[in-house]
Amino acid sequence: MTSTGLEQVKVHLDVLLRHASAIISRHRNFLAVAVPATLLSLCIPTMFRDYRAYLSLGEGGLPYNPIGWILSSALGIFGRETISIELYDSMPEKRSWLAGPLPQREGPRPTIGKHVIPHRQIDQFPPESLKPAARGLIQVMHERHPTTTRMQPSAHEGHALALFVVLDAPCPIADKAVNQHRGREIEHVHPLLDCSYHALLAPQDCKEVIAKGWGERHPLSGCFGDKDLQANYLFIYAPRSEQELEIITRILEASIGYMTLDESSVAKAGEFAWFLYPKTRLRNDSSCSSLVVW
């Protein structure tokens, strides 16, 4: 393009800019309302879909209403990746409470909802016949440890049944927490949607659980230091079969051992004696070693 052509383009652009400036000046008040309103109308459908997705996860640790959705969306800014295991190598605790290596979980990991709270999987749910046993596992764990644990609503998620270290027992993990009550929570089940779990595990057991595909960290684990959600606060995927529920029993048993410093839990995690929960029994005999739903 010649210099003459460039000059003509410049003149036309200058005219357009002057006209645009004049229009904006004359309709400033209208544009001040119209532009935000247009942007908001474009965003509302997306926001509504996101709010419905939040509600579909069920009740969690935040209000089950628009306020909870806004808080969850804001906290999502701090969310981190959840399946790396290198960070556990730097932790001083090297003991394991798992009764031996875990088998590899079959298939891909479940899909996790986009909201950091509540932290839920949105597929690979248990069959209906298995849900009573999955929901009842916290009670089974308490029956196996009646002197060191107590059951009550979760300090993290009030609707969920949780297991806590009893108040008169030592709990070094709780001593580090800002909230001593919350710090004594060992594990809880999510009974409403997916029958998954949250549990605190020893660092070496976190490595095993994540590496073998049985769980992942909470997105906010370790984000605000070790005073609330520690980096070893894990999400345990829901069981899809009786065999998987048996593996999860071992994981939850290891969580109890770590939180109560009870090394006998390592041995107990490998035992599947008779324990009674409504329509649920755990058994171990020569013909079968699995959780049976009656």
KEVO-529897 format. One record per residue (C-alpha): residue number from 1; residue in one letter; chain; x, y, z. Coordinates in steps of 0.02 Angstrom, whole numbers. Example, Ala and Ser with C-alpha at 12.3 -4.5 7.8 and 13.67 -1.06 7.14 Angstrom:
% residues 2
PT    k  r  c      c1      c2      c3
PT    1  a  A     615    -225     390
PT    2  s  A     684     -53     357
END
This chain:
% residues 294
PT    k  r  c      c1      c2      c3
PT    1  m  A       0       0       0
PT    2  t  A      65     173     -49
PT    3  s  A      90     314      73
PT    4  t  A     -63     400      -3
PT    5  g  A    -169     246      31
PT    6  l  A    -109     238     211
PT    7  e  A    -153     420     236
PT    8  q  A    -330     387     170
PT    9  v  A    -353     240     289
PT   10  k  A    -293     347     433
PT   11  v  A    -417     484     388
PT   12  h  A    -562     360     380
PT   13  l  A    -515     283     547
PT   14  d  A    -503     454     625
PT   15  v  A    -678     495     563
PT   16  l  A    -748     331     630
PT   17  l  A    -669     359     800
PT   18  r  A    -742     534     811
PT   19  h  A    -915     468     767
PT   20  a  A    -900     328     894
PT   21  s  A    -844     450    1027
PT   22  a  A    -991     563     990
PT   23  i  A   -1115     417    1000
PT   24  i  A   -1043     358    1165
PT   25  s  A   -1049     535    1233
PT   26  r  A   -1233     557    1184
PT   27  h  A   -1288     386    1249
PT   28  r  A   -1170     366    1396
PT   29  n  A   -1307     333    1523
PT   30  f  A   -1393     206    1412
PT   31  l  A   -1232     112    1377
PT   32  a  A   -1187     111    1561
PT   33  v  A   -1343       6    1589
PT   34  a  A   -1355     -90    1426
PT   35  v  A   -1178    -160    1419
PT   36  p  A   -1178    -239    1594
PT   37  a  A   -1356    -301    1566
PT   38  t  A   -1306    -384    1402
PT   39  l  A   -1154    -466    1480
PT   40  l  A   -1258    -526    1628
PT   41  s  A   -1391    -599    1513
PT   42  l  A   -1256    -697    1423
PT   43  c  A   -1183    -762    1588
PT   44  i  A   -1345    -808    1676
PT   45  p  A   -1375    -974    1584
PT   46  t  A   -1198   -1031    1622
PT   47  m  A   -1213    -978    1804
PT   48  f  A   -1379   -1068    1821
PT   49  r  A   -1307   -1229    1749
PT   50  d  A   -1160   -1216    1868
PT   51  y  A   -1276   -1189    2017
PT   52  r  A   -1379   -1342    1969
PT   53  a  A   -1218   -1443    1956
PT   54  y  A   -1173   -1385    2133
PT   55  l  A   -1343   -1440    2200
PT   56  s  A   -1331   -1608    2110
PT   57  l  A   -1182   -1654    2221
PT   58  g  A   -1293   -1655    2375
PT   59  e  A   -1264   -1574    2543
PT   60  g  A   -1085   -1546    2599
PT   61  g  A    -987   -1432    2712
PT   62  l  A   -1062   -1271    2642
PT   63  p  A   -1242   -1208    2640
PT   64  y  A   -1351   -1298    2514
PT   65  n  A   -1407   -1136    2431
PT   66  p  A   -1338    -994    2322
PT   67  i  A   -1225    -934    2463
PT   68  g  A   -1142   -1104    2473
PT   69  w  A   -1122   -1108    2284
PT   70  i  A   -1038    -937    2284
PT   71  l  A    -920    -989    2424
PT   72  s  A    -878   -1153    2337
PT   73  s  A    -843   -1062    2174
PT   74  a  A    -729    -939    2264
PT   75  l  A    -634   -1077    2354
PT   76  g  A    -608   -1164    2188
PT   77  i  A    -477   -1032    2149
PT   78  f  A    -365   -1114    2280
PT   79  g  A    -393   -1293    2221
PT   80  r  A    -239   -1398    2178
PT   81  e  A    -205   -1556    2082
PT   82  t  A    -248   -1713    2178
PT   83  i  A    -151   -1866    2121
PT   84  s  A      36   -1829    2135
PT   85  i  A     125   -1926    2272
PT   86  e  A     299   -1850    2280
PT   87  l  A     252   -1730    2420
PT   88  y  A     231   -1875    2543
PT   89  d  A     415   -1922    2529
PT   90  s  A     464   -1764    2623
PT   91  m  A     351   -1801    2772
PT   92  p  A     439   -1870    2927
PT   93  e  A     312   -2007    2965
PT   94  k  A     370   -2163    2871
PT   95  r  A     261   -2296    2952
PT   96  s  A     118   -2382    2861
PT   97  w  A     -43   -2446    2937
PT   98  l  A    -102   -2539    2782
PT   99  a  A     -98   -2727    2794
PT  100  g  A      15   -2752    2643
PT  101  p  A       9   -2679    2467
PT  102  l  A    -159   -2640    2389
PT  103  p  A    -212   -2716    2223
PT  104  q  A    -227   -2599    2075
PT  105  r  A    -403   -2531    2058
PT  106  e  A    -478   -2582    1892
PT  107  g  A    -521   -2454    1760
PT  108  p  A    -502   -2264    1758
PT  109  r  A    -530   -2153    1907
PT  110  p  A    -708   -2088    1928
PT  111  t  A    -752   -1915    1867
PT  112  i  A    -748   -1787    2008
PT  113  g  A    -870   -1641    2016
PT  114  k  A    -796   -1472    1971
PT  115  h  A    -839   -1394    2140
PT  116  v  A    -709   -1415    2277
PT  117  i  A    -846   -1421    2410
PT  118  p  A    -936   -1537    2415
PT  119  h  A    -799   -1652    2351
PT  120  r  A    -891   -1793    2260
PT  121  q  A    -875   -1913    2116
PT  122  i  A   -1012   -1902    1985
PT  123  d  A   -1001   -2074    1906
PT  124  q  A    -951   -2254    1948
PT  125  f  A   -1078   -2265    2089
PT  126  p  A   -1106   -2424    2190
PT  127  p  A   -1250   -2536    2138
PT  128  e  A   -1406   -2509    2244
PT  129  s  A   -1382   -2678    2327
PT  130  l  A   -1211   -2624    2394
PT  131  k  A   -1257   -2451    2459
PT  132  p  A   -1321   -2507    2631
PT  133  a  A   -1155   -2594    2664
PT  134  a  A   -1055   -2445    2600
PT  135  r  A   -1153   -2325    2710
PT  136  g  A   -1138   -2441    2859
PT  137  l  A    -950   -2460    2852
PT  138  i  A    -920   -2319    2977
PT  139  q  A   -1026   -2409    3105
PT  140  v  A    -933   -2571    3070
PT  141  m  A    -768   -2481    3100
PT  142  h  A    -831   -2413    3265
PT  143  e  A    -886   -2586    3320
PT  144  r  A    -710   -2647    3286
PT  145  h  A    -634   -2505    3389
PT  146  p  A    -762   -2464    3524
PT  147  t  A    -637   -2400    3653
PT  148  t  A    -536   -2282    3543
PT  149  t  A    -670   -2213    3425
PT  150  r  A    -839   -2131    3437
PT  151  m  A    -972   -2097    3306
PT  152  q  A   -1058   -1930    3276
PT  153  p  A   -1096   -1810    3133
PT  154  s  A    -943   -1754    3036
PT  155  a  A    -859   -1591    3088
PT  156  h  A    -823   -1562    2903
PT  157  e  A    -994   -1613    2834
PT  158  g  A   -1129   -1610    2967
PT  159  h  A   -1250   -1728    2879
PT  160  a  A   -1120   -1866    2860
PT  161  l  A   -1085   -1999    2992
PT  162  a  A    -904   -1990    3049
PT  163  l  A    -783   -2080    3162
PT  164  f  A    -681   -1979    3289
PT  165  v  A    -540   -2019    3409
PT  166  v  A    -613   -2022    3586
PT  167  l  A    -579   -1866    3688
PT  168  d  A    -473   -1949    3822
PT  169  a  A    -354   -2033    3698
PT  170  p  A    -194   -1951    3634
PT  171  c  A    -206   -1885    3457
PT  172  p  A     -50   -1793    3395
PT  173  i  A    -136   -1752    3231
PT  174  a  A    -274   -1657    3323
PT  175  d  A    -145   -1563    3427
PT  176  k  A     -86   -1475    3269
PT  177  a  A    -260   -1423    3214
PT  178  v  A    -339   -1254    3246
PT  179  n  A    -503   -1341    3286
PT  180  q  A    -470   -1485    3406
PT  181  h  A    -640   -1565    3376
PT  182  r  A    -618   -1564    3188
PT  183  g  A    -439   -1623    3209
PT  184  r  A    -499   -1783    3294
PT  185  e  A    -608   -1834    3147
PT  186  i  A    -539   -1993    3069
PT  187  e  A    -654   -2028    2923
PT  188  h  A    -832   -2005    2862
PT  189  v  A    -949   -2073    2728
PT  190  h  A   -1049   -1974    2600
PT  191  p  A   -1216   -2066    2606
PT  192  l  A   -1324   -1959    2493
PT  193  l  A   -1247   -1969    2319
PT  194  d  A   -1098   -2081    2291
PT  195  c  A   -1058   -2174    2454
PT  196  s  A    -878   -2115    2444
PT  197  y  A    -771   -2072    2596
PT  198  h  A    -647   -1946    2664
PT  199  a  A    -509   -2009    2778
PT  200  l  A    -345   -1954    2854
PT  201  l  A    -205   -2076    2814
PT  202  a  A     -20   -2093    2852
PT  203  p  A      88   -2015    2715
PT  204  q  A     154   -2184    2656
PT  205  d  A     -23   -2252    2648
PT  206  c  A     -77   -2098    2549
PT  207  k  A      54   -2143    2420
PT  208  e  A     -12   -2321    2407
PT  209  v  A    -195   -2272    2397
PT  210  i  A    -167   -2139    2264
PT  211  a  A     -42   -2239    2162
PT  212  k  A    -156   -2392    2157
PT  213  g  A    -305   -2288    2103
PT  214  w  A    -414   -2301    2259
PT  215  g  A    -422   -2117    2300
PT  216  e  A    -351   -1942    2284
PT  217  r  A    -319   -1788    2389
PT  218  h  A    -453   -1659    2426
PT  219  p  A    -420   -1511    2309
PT  220  l  A    -397   -1399    2462
PT  221  s  A    -286   -1522    2557
PT  222  g  A    -133   -1428    2618
PT  223  c  A    -186   -1265    2534
PT  224  f  A    -194   -1172    2699
PT  225  g  A     -57   -1266    2791
PT  226  d  A     -80   -1416    2904
PT  227  k  A    -197   -1329    3026
PT  228  d  A    -358   -1386    2942
PT  229  l  A    -360   -1498    2788
PT  230  q  A    -191   -1584    2789
PT  231  a  A    -109   -1647    2631
PT  232  n  A    -149   -1825    2688
PT  233  y  A    -337   -1793    2691
PT  234  l  A    -395   -1910    2553
PT  235  f  A    -553   -1941    2455
PT  236  i  A    -584   -2130    2444
PT  237  y  A    -683   -2182    2291
PT  238  a  A    -849   -2270    2313
PT  239  p  A    -846   -2461    2303
PT  240  r  A    -918   -2539    2146
PT  241  s  A    -917   -2718    2210
PT  242  e  A    -905   -2821    2369
PT  243  q  A    -721   -2849    2333
PT  244  e  A    -689   -2663    2321
PT  245  l  A    -783   -2634    2484
PT  246  e  A    -664   -2755    2567
PT  247  i  A    -515   -2653    2504
PT  248  i  A    -596   -2493    2567
PT  249  t  A    -619   -2577    2736
PT  250  r  A    -430   -2603    2741
PT  251  i  A    -401   -2420    2697
PT  252  l  A    -520   -2356    2831
PT  253  e  A    -442   -2474    2958
PT  254  a  A    -272   -2399    2915
PT  255  s  A    -343   -2226    2943
PT  256  i  A    -400   -2274    3118
PT  257  g  A    -230   -2347    3157
PT  258  y  A    -141   -2188    3101
PT  259  m  A    -255   -2071    3198
PT  260  t  A    -255   -2175    3358
PT  261  l  A     -73   -2232    3342
PT  262  d  A    -138   -2410    3360
PT  263  e  A     -18   -2522    3266
PT  264  s  A    -129   -2672    3300
PT  265  s  A    -243   -2598    3166
PT  266  v  A    -119   -2663    3038
PT  267  a  A    -163   -2839    3091
PT  268  k  A    -348   -2801    3106
PT  269  a  A    -352   -2732    2930
PT  270  g  A    -313   -2906    2866
PT  271  e  A    -450   -2988    2968
PT  272  f  A    -627   -3007    2907
PT  273  a  A    -718   -3087    3052
PT  274  w  A    -905   -3080    3075
PT  275  f  A    -971   -2905    3104
PT  276  l  A   -1154   -2868    3101
PT  277  y  A   -1232   -2716    3021
PT  278  p  A   -1415   -2719    2964
PT  279  k  A   -1414   -2837    2814
PT  280  t  A   -1224   -2833    2809
PT  281  r  A   -1089   -2953    2869
PT  282  l  A    -903   -2964    2847
PT  283  r  A    -833   -3139    2846
PT  284  n  A    -673   -3236    2820
PT  285  d  A    -675   -3423    2799
PT  286  s  A    -598   -3555    2689
PT  287  s  A    -728   -3537    2554
PT  288  c  A    -748   -3349    2543
PT  289  s  A    -663   -3189    2598
PT  290  s  A    -779   -3048    2554
PT  291  l  A    -914   -2933    2615
PT  292  v  A   -1082   -3017    2596
PT  293  v  A   -1246   -2921    2586
PT  294  w  A   -1389   -3026    2647
END
